[in-house]
């Protein structure tokens, strides 16, 4: 019988301990990986209804630039302060305002503040105005948003604003959240060309426009007006306008936030999160106690979460 020396015995004990520790870490990582529609639940602190209304005197805004919209839309560009510049081109974000697809304005005080906030975090931010229903029903809005992303990637814009065309993300709330999500899941393949984007952060976005996911009666006429449909029973474009039904394995990472008791049912985001995770898309899901809708959720904590998400997703070029 072979007798182990003291040193060999200690080595084997050390290896066994290390192996056990590694197994515990791996199991904990698996256990901590969110599945289905699991979310991180947060409780907002006392704050104004629209905490995002702040001024950013250091942020320069180039207003009402022509990006080639078919509906006459324009885009504002919010430029990061010089202190955020580096030796490499900067990531960019397209900001998409809400308003039930029929109202809202990129330049109102709330969305202008969003544009400047994102710029203050170092992202060249393009706040887009797009065609609104009923004059410009679906797909006019998403067509405009796609055109704005292609404009952001044009050589003249890339050079003028010192941006990296491979690092473009999208942010939106409410109807703008729907458009940001749809932009993120449309198409396949590379996230760094055409109108594809490398990251999406959206708040309170409706993701199922077929009539099966919106329980609030007062929202249905707005939805039908946007889709240019008389009823959900004869509205094939509802599926194309719904991010829930466009998800595939090539989609970018998502950050999704939704209040528990707001006007857009929580299941709209929960179902979308489940679909993304079923396709192994890296998805952060935050649910907020209360009824705050869209950018009304933008507390300092939520801003920090979204900024960290964009930095994590956009600090390196997309594939």
C-alpha positions, 0 to 999 in steps of 0.5 A, a space after each residue: 500500500 502506498 503511503 502519501 507524504 504530508 506535502 502530497 496529502 496537503 496538496 490533494 486537500 487543497 485541490 479538493 477544497 478549490 474544486 468544491 469552491 469552484 463548484 459552489 461558485 458555478 452553482 451560485 452563478 446558475 442560481 442567480 441567472 434570471 429566468 422567465 420574467 424574474 425582475 429586480 423589484 425597487 421602491 422609488 424614493 420620494 421625488 417629483 412626478 418628473 424627476 428627470 426635469 433637470 438643466 444641463 448648461 454644459 450640454 450643447 444641442 444642435 436642433 432640428 436637423 434633417 435626417 431624411 424622414 419621409 414625414 418631415 421629422 427632424 432630429 436634435 443632437 445633444 453633445 457630450 461635454 468636452 471632458 468626456 471625450 477620449 482618443 476614440 470615437 464615442 458611442 451614440 444613443 437614439 432617444 425616442 419620445 413617447 405620446 401614444 404614437 400620436 403626440 409628444 415632442 422630442 424638444 419638450 422639457 421632459 425629453 430634452 432633459 433626457 437627451 441632455 442627461 444621456 449626453 452628460 453620460 458621454 453618449 452623443 444623443 440623437 433625439 428623434 421626431 417621427 411621424 405621428 398617427 393618425 396622419 402617419 400611422 404604422 409603419 411611418 414611425 418605425 420607418 422614421 426611426 430606422 432612417 434616423 439610425 442610418 443617418 447616424 451611421 452616415 459618414 458625414 455625421 460620424 465624422 462631424 460628431 465623432 461617433 462610432 457607427 458600431 456602437 449605437 443604442 436606443 432609449 425610449 419610453 411608452 410608445 417610444 419604448 415600443 419603437 425602441 424595442 421594435 428597432 432592437 428586435 427587427 432584422 437579423 445578423 450584425 448589430 453594427 450596420 444598417 438600422 440595427 442597434 447594439 443595445 436597447 433601454 426602454 421604459 413601459 413599452 407596449 410589446 403586444 399590439 394585437 389586442 391580447 396584451 392591452 387590457 385597458 379599454 381607453 388605450 385600445 382606440 389609440 392603438 387602433 388609430 396608430 395601426 390604422 385598423 378598425 378592429 383587432 380582428 382584421 389587423 395583420 399589421 398589429 403583429 409586425 408592430 409588436 416587438 414580442 413576435 420579432 425576437 430572435 437569437 441575434 438581438 442586442 442586450 435589453 434593459 426593461 423597466 416597468 411599474 407594477 400598477 401603471 396604465 400599461 399592464 406589467 404583463 406587456 413587459 413580462 412576456 417580452 422579457 420571457 421571450 428575450 430570455 428564451 432566446 438567450 438575450 442578455 436582459 435586465 428587468 426592473 419592476 418599480 413599485 407604484 404607478 409611475 409611467 415611462 420617464 417618470 421612473 427616471 430617479 437618480 437610481 434608475 438613471 444610474 442603472 440605465 447609464 451603467 447598462 449602456 456603458 456595459 453594452 456600448 463600450 466595445 463595438 458590437 459584432 
